[in-house]
Each structure stands twice: as structure tokens, then as C-alpha cells.
């Protein structure tokens, strides 16, 4: 099961991601916690502080090379690593990331593990990239990992980059639910309108739901409900004295200390996830569609030729 928290900068994506991870970890299944935000704060909120056991940032150049080499496996439809693009799909000869395997190569080398939670950092700008790089490039390797990820016996919770960057590649189509954090302001509603329009065009409107965040009272709730269909709102996170204190103390979050009126949100998220059966075939077909679109660009065709041959129509994702 895969979920991502999206929204504008400062809307509370990281806090919501961390609290959801803390709620789900009581179930006992492994959780891949992905910090895909350019400002990396998720780890601290879920109790990670030791960064010595792993190569960490998956978007580092050497990490990308190593991860792609592993994922490629014996996939003969990828002739070279440079042709392993962000939308390149897997096939039966690929290597996969298995969330239920503690000895998995990617989990062992590119995450920190604690209490059955695996923290994966995408990474941020390095000094040499200032003025010469776009954060979209950092997200590409995450797309590769997600398209080669077996998560049937666990959860993926991703704190996404701010804004609408999830629509720049295949990320929007690689999750079972997208939770948009919306504040009770006109700017918050404008962000919702932008997201829902993009989600409609991308064919994932049915996956997008709203969390009303930083709610003070019923007036704030009614404000959001006047602009957003109520069946699109999964719940509300009210202004919290506990969360404010934890933020000031820079301490990890403990969901057992969260106020009762905020617990309903995470119960609602869990109930929604319980009724979802991931459609692996549809997810793969969507990846194929995006791959065809991406590799049809002149810049890609001029450099690599026709990469649509990387699609293996005979591959059955349920077989992995």
C-alpha cells in the first residue's frame, strides 16, 4: 500500500506523514518512510538521528548508478544505465525492492531501519548543483525505486516535495492514495483547485483526497466544505498544543500524546487503506502510458532513439 502527502510548502505535509507513520507502525507491518521533500525533516519527526549506517541520499550520483545497476538486473530491454530513464518499466528479469525482506539490497544500503520503519531520503541540492540543476532530477531515482517496489506486505508513506512536482513525472501514478494537505484559507483552496484539475487530466482524481490542516474551529471546517466536496475530505487535523510544543523542542512525535480530536483523522486514513486492493496491472499500464509519452519527446528520441521497446507487454506484475 502506497500513500503520499502532497501540498504547498508549509501546509503540514511532513507532520501529517510522520503522524501517519507513527499510527501505522502499531500494526506491525514494515513501513518505507520516504522523505522526498527538498527540506528533509521527516526522519527527525519519527525518531531517526543516526546517519552513519547507510549511503543515504538516493539522488547522489554514485547512489543513482548503484541503484539502477541493481534494479536493472538481467533486464535486457535496458541496454545501458543511461537508457534507464525515470519511466522505464520493470520486467520479469528486473531486480525488485522487497519491503518484507530485511536483507533487501536497497533497504540495507539506502535506508535507516528502526522499529520496522525504513527511512529513505531522496536528498537535497549539493553545493555544486546551485544554479545548474533542478530538483526534478533528484526525484527520478525515486520513480525507478517505486516502479520496482514490492509492497504487498507493508506500507509506503511519502512526504512529497512541495507544490505540483509530483505531476512532472510518474510519481502521481505510483501511489494508491494522494492526501493533499489544505489549510482553511483562500490560498489553500486555490491549491486544491490546481491539484484537482491536474489530477483529472492525469487520470488520478479518484486517488486524491484532502486533509483539512491547521483547523481552529467549525468555521474553518465549514469554510473548506464550502469549496471542497465533503466526500473528498478524509478528515481534519486541528491546531495542537502538543504538536506546537514538539516542534519547539525539536522532538520526535508520539501519536499517543496527540489530542483525542485529532486521532479521528488517522483512524479514517487507516480505514480507507483497509478497503484498498492495489491494482498492480492498472498501475503498470499507467506507467507504460507515461513511458510512451515521456520517450516520445524529441530530446529523448534524438539522444536514445525509440525507447518504447522497453515495455514488455508479457510481464505480469502479480508474478513477482
Secondary structure, 3 states (H helix, E strand, C coil): CEEEEEECCCCCHHHHHHHHHHHHHHHCCEEEEEECCCCCCHHHHCCCCCCCCCCCCCCCHHHHHHHHHHHHCCCCCCCCHHHCCCCCCCCCCCCCEECCCCCCHHHHHHCEEECCEEEEECCCCCHHHCCCCCHHHHHHHHHHHHHCEECCCEEEEEECCCECHHHCCCHHHCCCEEEEEEECCHHHHHHHHHHHHHHHHHCCHHHEEEEEEEECCHHHHHHHHCCCCHHHEEEEEECCHHHHHHHHHCCCCCHHHCCHHHHHHHHHHHHHHHCCCCCHHHHHHHHHHHHHHHHCCHHHHHHHCCCHHHCCCCCCHHHC
